[in-house]
Amino acid sequence: MDGEAVLVTIEGSVARLTLNRAAIHNAFDDSLIVALTARLRELDANGQVRVVVLAANGKSFSAGADLNWMKRMASYSEAENLRDAVALADLMHTLSTMSKPSVARVHGPAYGGGVGLVACCDIAVGTPAASFSLSEVRLGLIPAVISPHVVAAIGERQARRYFQTAERFDAAQALRIGLLHEVVDEAELDARIGEMVGHLLKGGPKSQTEAKRLIEAVTNRPIDRALVEDTAERIARIRVTPEGREGVAAFLEKRTPAWVPK
């Protein structure tokens, strides 16, 4: 079942992870959450993979929670609900903290947890057909486990609006508020994703991991002595790594670094 719900293809150093429940708009249930988390962890541990592209089949990117799953959860105890919520939170955390870059290919609607997936990816590119809604309050719920990632993407001010109104917004608005990085015509989507992946493959893989960790370390921290020393230690440490030395040497020698695919 996992293989049907989540497809994985690897070409060279690029992995494509595709949600494959088109008939129900790639909606989440407990089995999809387990499968997607497992595939992400496998790709993160795969030394061949440099970049992960998250995509979806069908008309939608992801419609959020599967209605049948929601019906089952309605009869769950608080402890059972907590178990399910932790699994979804772990999925979002796994995607957000991957050691390698991730790119969301958003070709259609993303609602609820689908918005969370987009927010967790490092880069998100969509088409005019993409639309979004944080619809949980209309069900008497809240976008709890996706909230840290969505707020990090769109900011507290926008979250105050969309977490409470649950209104639908289009790709242009998603671009304005920071959920999407770019919006391109559908015919250009894969080419633009390919260009973005090409940019990513030119960076040092270990430095990209450290760059992600750097963002986590400095965000919302005061620029005090501790932060000054922490950032200085980070650059000093990476300068003496084999990758750091290779990158500087390649630049000075006007050649391509060893990590760039031939």
C-alpha positions in Angstrom: 0.0 0.0 0.0 2.9 2.4 0.8 4.2 1.9 -2.7 0.9 3.0 -4.2 0.4 6.0 -1.9 3.9 7.3 -2.2 6.1 6.9 -5.3 9.9 7.4 -5.3 12.1 7.9 -8.3 15.8 8.7 -8.2 17.6 10.1 -11.2 21.2 10.8 -10.6 21.4 12.7 -7.3 17.8 14.0 -7.4 14.9 12.1 -5.8 11.3 12.8 -6.7 8.7 11.9 -4.0 5.2 11.8 -5.4 1.9 11.6 -3.5 -0.2 9.2 -5.4 -3.7 9.2 -4.1 -5.2 11.3 -6.9 -8.7 9.9 -6.5 -9.0 11.5 -3.1 -6.8 14.5 -3.9 -3.8 13.1 -2.0 -5.5 13.5 1.3 -3.7 12.3 4.5 -4.5 9.3 6.6 -2.5 7.4 9.1 -1.0 5.0 6.5 0.1 7.8 4.2 1.7 9.7 7.1 3.7 6.6 8.0 4.7 5.9 4.4 5.7 9.5 3.6 7.7 9.8 6.8 9.6 6.5 6.1 10.4 7.5 2.5 11.7 10.9 3.6 14.0 9.3 6.2 15.2 6.8 3.6 16.1 9.6 1.2 17.7 11.6 3.9 20.0 8.7 4.7 20.7 7.9 1.0 24.2 9.3 0.2 23.4 9.3 -3.5 20.6 11.8 -3.1 21.4 15.5 -3.0 18.0 17.1 -3.6 14.4 15.9 -2.9 11.5 17.2 -5.0 8.0 16.7 -3.4 5.3 16.4 -6.0 1.8 15.0 -6.4 -0.3 13.2 -9.0 -3.8 14.3 -10.0 -5.5 17.6 -9.8 -4.5 18.5 -6.2 -1.2 18.8 -4.4 -3.0 17.6 -1.1 -6.4 18.2 0.3 -5.4 17.7 3.9 -7.1 15.1 6.0 -8.9 12.2 4.4 -12.6 12.2 5.3 -12.6 8.5 6.2 -9.6 9.0 8.5 -11.4 12.0 10.1 -14.5 9.8 10.7 -12.3 7.2 12.5 -10.6 9.9 14.6 -14.0 11.2 15.7 -14.4 8.1 17.9 -10.8 8.1 19.1 -9.9 8.7 22.7 -7.6 11.7 23.6 -4.7 9.3 23.9 -5.4 7.8 20.4 -5.7 11.3 19.0 -2.4 12.3 20.6 -0.7 9.3 18.9 -2.1 10.3 15.5 -1.2 14.0 16.0 2.4 13.1 17.0 2.8 11.0 13.9 1.7 14.0 11.7 4.0 16.3 13.7 6.9 13.9 13.1 6.2 13.9 9.4 6.4 17.7 9.2 9.5 17.8 11.4 11.2 15.1 9.3 10.6 17.1 6.1 11.5 20.4 7.6 14.8 19.2 9.1 16.1 17.1 6.3 19.8 17.4 5.9 19.5 18.1 2.1 17.4 20.7 0.2 13.8 20.0 -0.6 11.6 21.6 -3.3 7.8 21.6 -3.3 6.2 21.3 -6.8 2.8 22.8 -6.1 0.7 22.2 -9.3 -2.8 22.4 -7.6 -4.7 23.0 -4.4 -3.1 22.4 -1.0 -5.3 22.6 2.1 -4.7 22.0 5.8 -1.8 19.6 6.2 -1.0 20.1 2.5 -0.1 23.7 3.3 2.1 22.3 6.0 4.0 20.2 3.5 4.6 23.2 1.3 5.8 25.3 4.3 8.2 22.5 5.4 10.0 22.4 2.1 13.0 24.8 1.7 11.8 26.0 -1.7 8.2 26.1 -3.1 7.3 26.7 -6.7 3.7 26.8 -7.8 1.4 27.4 -10.7 -1.6 29.7 -11.0 -3.8 26.6 -10.4 -2.4 26.3 -6.9 -4.7 27.5 -4.1 -4.5 27.3 -0.3 -6.5 27.2 2.8 -5.8 26.6 6.5 -9.3 25.3 6.9 -9.2 23.7 10.3 -11.3 26.2 12.3 -14.3 25.5 10.0 -14.2 22.0 11.4 -13.8 23.2 15.0 -10.1 22.3 15.0 -6.8 24.2 14.8 -3.7 23.8 12.5 -1.7 22.8 15.5 1.2 20.5 14.3 1.8 22.5 11.1 1.7 25.8 12.8 5.4 26.3 13.6 6.3 25.6 9.9 3.5 27.7 8.4 4.2 30.7 10.8 7.9 30.5 9.9 6.9 30.7 6.2 4.2 33.4 6.2 4.8 35.2 9.5 2.7 35.8 12.6 0.7 38.6 11.1 -0.6 36.6 8.1 -1.1 33.6 10.3 -3.5 35.7 12.5 -5.6 36.1 9.5 -5.6 32.8 7.7 -5.6 30.6 10.8 -8.9 32.2 11.8 -10.7 33.1 8.6 -9.8 29.7 6.9 -10.4 31.6 3.6 -9.0 30.3 0.4 -6.2 32.2 -1.2 -4.6 31.9 -4.6 -1.0 31.4 -5.8 -0.4 35.1 -6.2 -1.3 35.8 -2.6 0.8 32.8 -1.5 3.7 34.4 -3.3 3.1 37.7 -1.7 3.0 36.3 1.9 6.0 34.0 1.4 4.4 30.5 1.2 5.5 30.2 -2.4 8.9 31.4 -3.7 7.8 31.6 -7.4 4.7 31.1 -9.5 5.1 30.0 -13.1 2.8 28.7 -15.8 2.0 25.0 -15.7 3.9 24.4 -18.9 7.0 25.9 -17.4 6.8 24.3 -14.0 9.1 21.3 -14.5 11.6 23.3 -16.4 11.7 25.8 -13.5 12.0 23.1 -10.9 14.9 21.7 -13.0 16.6 25.0 -13.0 16.2 25.3 -9.2 17.6 21.8 -8.7 20.5 22.8 -10.9 21.3 25.7 -8.7 21.1 23.5 -5.6 23.5 20.9 -7.1 26.2 23.5 -7.5 26.3 24.0 -3.7 28.4 21.9 -1.4 26.1 19.3 0.2 27.6 19.6 3.7 27.6 23.4 3.5 23.9 23.3 2.5 23.1 21.2 5.5 25.0 23.6 7.7 23.3 26.5 6.1 19.9 25.1 7.1 21.1 24.6 10.6 22.5 28.2 10.6 19.0 29.5 9.9 17.6 27.6 12.8 20.3 28.9 15.1 20.0 32.6 14.3 16.3 33.0 13.7 14.6 35.2 16.4 17.8 35.4 18.5 19.2 38.7 19.7 22.6 39.7 18.1 24.5 39.4 21.4 28.0 38.1 22.1 26.8 34.5 22.3 25.4 34.7 18.7 28.4 36.5 17.4 30.7 33.7 18.7 28.4 31.0 17.6 28.3 32.2 14.0 32.1 32.7 14.0 32.6 29.2 15.3 30.4 27.8 12.5 32.3 29.4 9.7 35.7 28.6 11.2 34.6 24.9 11.6 33.4 24.5 8.0 36.4 26.3 6.5 38.7 23.5 7.6 36.5 20.6 6.4 37.4 18.8 3.1 34.4 20.3 1.4 35.3 23.8 2.6 38.9 23.5 1.4 37.8 22.0 -1.9 35.3 24.8 -2.5 37.8 27.6 -1.9 40.5 25.8 -3.9 38.1 25.3 -6.9 37.2 29.0 -6.8 40.8 30.1 -6.7 41.8 27.7 -9.5 38.8 28.6 -11.6 37.5 25.1 -11.8 34.3 23.2 -10.9 34.2 21.8 -7.4 34.3 18.0 -7.1 30.8 17.8 -5.8 29.1 19.2 -8.9 27.7 16.4 -11.1 29.6 15.9 -14.3 
